[in-house]
Amino acid sequence: MGTTNFLAVDIGASSGRVMVGRWDGARFALDELHRFPNGPVEEGGHLHWDAGRLWQEIQAGIAAYAAHDGAPLAGLGIDTWAVDYGLLDAGGRLLGNPFHYRDRRTEGVPALVDGVVPPAELYAVTGIQRLPLNTLYQLAAAARSDDGLLAAADTLLLMPDLFHFWLTGRRAAEYTNATTTMVLDARERRWAADILERLSVPARLLPPIVEPGTILGPILPAVRDAVGLRHDVPVIAVGTHDTASAVAAVPGLDERSAYISSGTWSLVGVELPAPILSAEAQRLNFTNEGGVAGTIRLLKNVGGLWLLQECQRRWREAGRSYSWPELVTLAEAAPPLGPLIDPDDPAFLAPADMPAAIAAYCARTGQPAPDGVGATVRCCVESLALKYRWVVAALERLTGRPIETLRVVGGGSQNALLCQLTADACARPVVAGPAEGTALGNILVQAIAVGALPDLAAGRAAVAASVEQTAYAPRDVAHWGEAIERFAALMGAQG
């Protein structure tokens, strides 16, 4: 029996890859065709994404498939991180490199927006958590600038929609990523255009919204020929927010489990049929993002492996290079439950020196700084585990239903230390895998779109049959009591 082949382009904040997924009717098999780095570039004192280079990397990945596999592709879809966007003129030309969400142009902007659209009103409409990187705040910052880009623009496209436009020529906004912007009405599933207009941002920039699984059209002949494909390929709007794709691929996700999509960010949440837009959800700063198959992902963003990535980068700059296994070994040897941090403190959003920022946070909160590399790594992973516990407890209060199991997908599912500490801190079993959840979810939605799978439940069952998962039982739960109290005090002190 032959296979049905799909290409998934998955681009995160630190790296991207092009994967081929082969569906044999029972299981998926994944092969990586092309991997490339991603990250900010500085231009004129601001952080941007190098969109042109990313487009070249996407084409290189497609070309790698064309060069080594003659089988026609049943579909191609792209997912990326959320909130960032490109502006096109009427002729379809990109008006400069997109801003990076960690650029400082949004500093102080949320407070200015509050004066025009009260926070309670904004949350009641959009259900999106308050983060300075949100698209709405970026657009408000753009409206305050004098660069003229908004006035010159014809269309705003979020990053995956931009790449889909370059593949097909179609301008559209896929629903799951559109929900992250803080510009979409969570109940009506349409743009909240009046909010933009009140902030002097022209709503005419917003393209039509399409559902995940929409076939956008065939790949443009010029692109097809340039990458060496010998057949037309349907380009499919998958769950283009990478977390939406990752959650689509969580095996066994049900009403009594929560997911942790673990990468540069950790997205901790549950799957619901409708948004929760209560005052309590707003106070706790939870977000209601769109999922595939009509679902809502009620979740909270947690700082994630960004903490360790930035520590690793800083140590490398200082002449000390550590691999991930080496860092884990050093952390395992360090004393447990020492100083703790809130991974989401603003000091950790974009520091020049992450280990120094962690030490400064500890000093500010009356704790000794971590002593050495291993202690710093252990501080990060234990703090992440405790933040997960805090989020899970809040999810139980908001939804009124117990959470019995935590299901971890993404690169962090391969970090055995973090998974075990999460089980211990949360006093719940953790089931880890698949590591390639985002790519599998991307391909799963494509398979549903072309009729190779009937629905999301069948897709998740296929993922479960295709990958190995690792279970972590909680242990030494009683030893965490004092650390849980200290972490709660840190959270309470920050409001």
Secondary structure as the mmCIF struct_conf table of DSSP 4:
data_model
#
loop_
_struct_conf.conf_type_id
_struct_conf.id
_struct_conf.beg_label_comp_id
_struct_conf.beg_label_asym_id
_struct_conf.beg_label_seq_id
_struct_conf.end_label_comp_id
_struct_conf.end_label_asym_id
_struct_conf.end_label_seq_id
STRN STRN1 THR A 4 ILE A 11
BEND BEND1 ALA A 13 SER A 14
STRN STRN2 SER A 15 TRP A 23
BEND BEND2 GLY A 25 ALA A 26
STRN STRN3 PHE A 28 PRO A 37
STRN STRN4 VAL A 41 GLU A 43
TURN_TY1_P TURN_TY1_P1 GLY A 44 GLY A 45
STRN STRN5 HIS A 46 HIS A 48
HELX_RH_AL_P HELX_RH_AL_P1 ALA A 51 HIS A 68
BEND BEND3 ALA A 71 ALA A 71
HELX_LH_PP_P HELX_LH_PP_P1 PRO A 72 PRO A 72
STRN STRN6 LEU A 73 THR A 80
BEND BEND4 ALA A 82 VAL A 83
STRN STRN7 TYR A 85 LEU A 88
TURN_TY1_P TURN_TY1_P2 ALA A 90 GLY A 91
BEND BEND5 GLY A 92 GLY A 92
STRN STRN8 LEU A 94 LEU A 94
BEND BEND6 GLY A 96 GLY A 96
HELX_LH_PP_P HELX_LH_PP_P2 ASN A 97 PRO A 98
STRN STRN9 PHE A 99 PHE A 99
HELX_LH_PP_P HELX_LH_PP_P3 HIS A 100 HIS A 100
TURN_TY1_P TURN_TY1_P3 TYR A 101 ARG A 102
HELX_RH_3T_P HELX_RH_3T_P1 ARG A 104 THR A 106
TURN_TY1_P TURN_TY1_P4 GLU A 107 GLY A 108
HELX_RH_AL_P HELX_RH_AL_P2 VAL A 109 ASP A 114
TURN_TY1_P TURN_TY1_P5 GLY A 115 VAL A 116
BEND BEND7 VAL A 117 VAL A 117
HELX_RH_AL_P HELX_RH_AL_P3 PRO A 119 THR A 126
TURN_TY1_P TURN_TY1_P6 PRO A 132 LEU A 133
BEND BEND8 ASN A 134 ASN A 134
HELX_RH_AL_P HELX_RH_AL_P4 THR A 135 ARG A 144
BEND BEND9 SER A 145 ASP A 147
HELX_RH_AL_P HELX_RH_AL_P5 LEU A 149 ALA A 152
BEND BEND10 ASP A 154 ASP A 154
STRN STRN10 THR A 155 LEU A 158
HELX_RH_AL_P HELX_RH_AL_P6 MET A 159 THR A 168
BEND BEND11 GLY A 169 GLY A 169
STRN STRN11 ALA A 173 GLU A 174
HELX_RH_AL_P HELX_RH_AL_P7 TYR A 175 ALA A 178
HELX_RH_3T_P HELX_RH_3T_P2 THR A 179 THR A 181
TURN_TY1_P TURN_TY1_P7 MET A 182 MET A 182
STRN STRN12 LEU A 184 ASP A 185
TURN_TY1_P TURN_TY1_P8 ALA A 186 ARG A 189
STRN STRN13 ARG A 190 TRP A 191
HELX_RH_AL_P HELX_RH_AL_P8 ALA A 193 ARG A 198
TURN_TY1_P TURN_TY1_P9 LEU A 199 SER A 200
HELX_RH_3T_P HELX_RH_3T_P3 ALA A 203 LEU A 205
HELX_LH_PP_P HELX_LH_PP_P4 LEU A 206 PRO A 208
STRN STRN14 ILE A 209 VAL A 210
TURN_TY1_P TURN_TY1_P10 PRO A 212 GLY A 213
STRN STRN15 THR A 214 PRO A 218
HELX_LH_PP_P HELX_LH_PP_P5 ILE A 219 LEU A 220
HELX_RH_AL_P HELX_RH_AL_P9 PRO A 221 VAL A 227
TURN_TY1_P TURN_TY1_P11 GLY A 228 GLY A 228
BEND BEND12 ARG A 230 HIS A 231
STRN STRN16 PRO A 234 ALA A 237
STRN STRN17 HIS A 241 HIS A 241
HELX_RH_AL_P HELX_RH_AL_P10 ASP A 242 ALA A 248
TURN_TY1_P TURN_TY1_P12 ALA A 249 ALA A 249
TURN_TY1_P TURN_TY1_P13 PRO A 251 GLY A 252
TURN_TY1_P TURN_TY1_P14 GLU A 255 ARG A 256
STRN STRN18 SER A 257 SER A 262
BEND BEND13 GLY A 263 TRP A 265
STRN STRN19 SER A 266 LEU A 272
BEND BEND14 PRO A 273 ALA A 274
HELX_RH_AL_P HELX_RH_AL_P11 ALA A 279 ARG A 283
TURN_TY1_P TURN_TY1_P15 LEU A 284 ASN A 285
STRN STRN20 THR A 287 GLY A 290
HELX_RH_3T_P HELX_RH_3T_P4 VAL A 292 GLY A 294
STRN STRN21 ILE A 296 VAL A 302
TURN_TY1_P TURN_TY1_P16 GLY A 304 LEU A 305
HELX_RH_AL_P HELX_RH_AL_P12 TRP A 306 GLU A 317
TURN_TY1_P TURN_TY1_P17 ALA A 318 GLY A 319
HELX_RH_AL_P HELX_RH_AL_P13 TRP A 324 ALA A 333
BEND BEND15 ALA A 334 ALA A 334
HELX_LH_PP_P HELX_LH_PP_P6 PRO A 335 PRO A 335
BEND BEND16 PRO A 336 LEU A 337
BEND BEND17 PRO A 339 PRO A 339
TURN_TY1_P TURN_TY1_P18 PRO A 343 ASP A 344
HELX_RH_3T_P HELX_RH_3T_P5 PRO A 346 PHE A 348
BEND BEND18 LEU A 349 ALA A 350
BEND BEND19 ALA A 352 ALA A 352
HELX_RH_AL_P HELX_RH_AL_P14 MET A 354 ARG A 364
TURN_TY1_P TURN_TY1_P19 THR A 365 GLY A 366
HELX_LH_PP_P HELX_LH_PP_P7 PRO A 368 PRO A 370
BEND BEND20 GLY A 372 GLY A 372
HELX_RH_AL_P HELX_RH_AL_P15 VAL A 373 THR A 399
BEND BEND21 ARG A 401 ARG A 401
STRN STRN22 THR A 405 VAL A 409
BEND BEND22 GLY A 410 GLY A 410
HELX_RH_3T_P HELX_RH_3T_P6 GLY A 411 GLN A 414
HELX_RH_AL_P HELX_RH_AL_P16 ALA A 416 CYS A 426
TURN_TY1_P TURN_TY1_P20 ALA A 427 ALA A 427
BEND BEND23 ARG A 428 ARG A 428
STRN STRN23 VAL A 430 ALA A 432
TURN_TY1_P TURN_TY1_P21 ALA A 435 GLU A 436
HELX_RH_AL_P HELX_RH_AL_P17 GLY A 437 ALA A 449
TURN_TY1_P TURN_TY1_P22 VAL A 450 GLY A 451
BEND BEND24 ALA A 452 LEU A 453
BEND BEND25 ASP A 455 ASP A 455
HELX_RH_AL_P HELX_RH_AL_P18 LEU A 456 SER A 466
BEND BEND26 VAL A 467 VAL A 467
STRN STRN24 THR A 470 TYR A 472
BEND BEND27 ASP A 476 ASP A 476
HELX_RH_3T_P HELX_RH_3T_P7 VAL A 477 TRP A 480
HELX_RH_AL_P HELX_RH_AL_P19 GLY A 481 ALA A 493
TURN_TY1_P TURN_TY1_P23 GLN A 494 GLN A 494
#
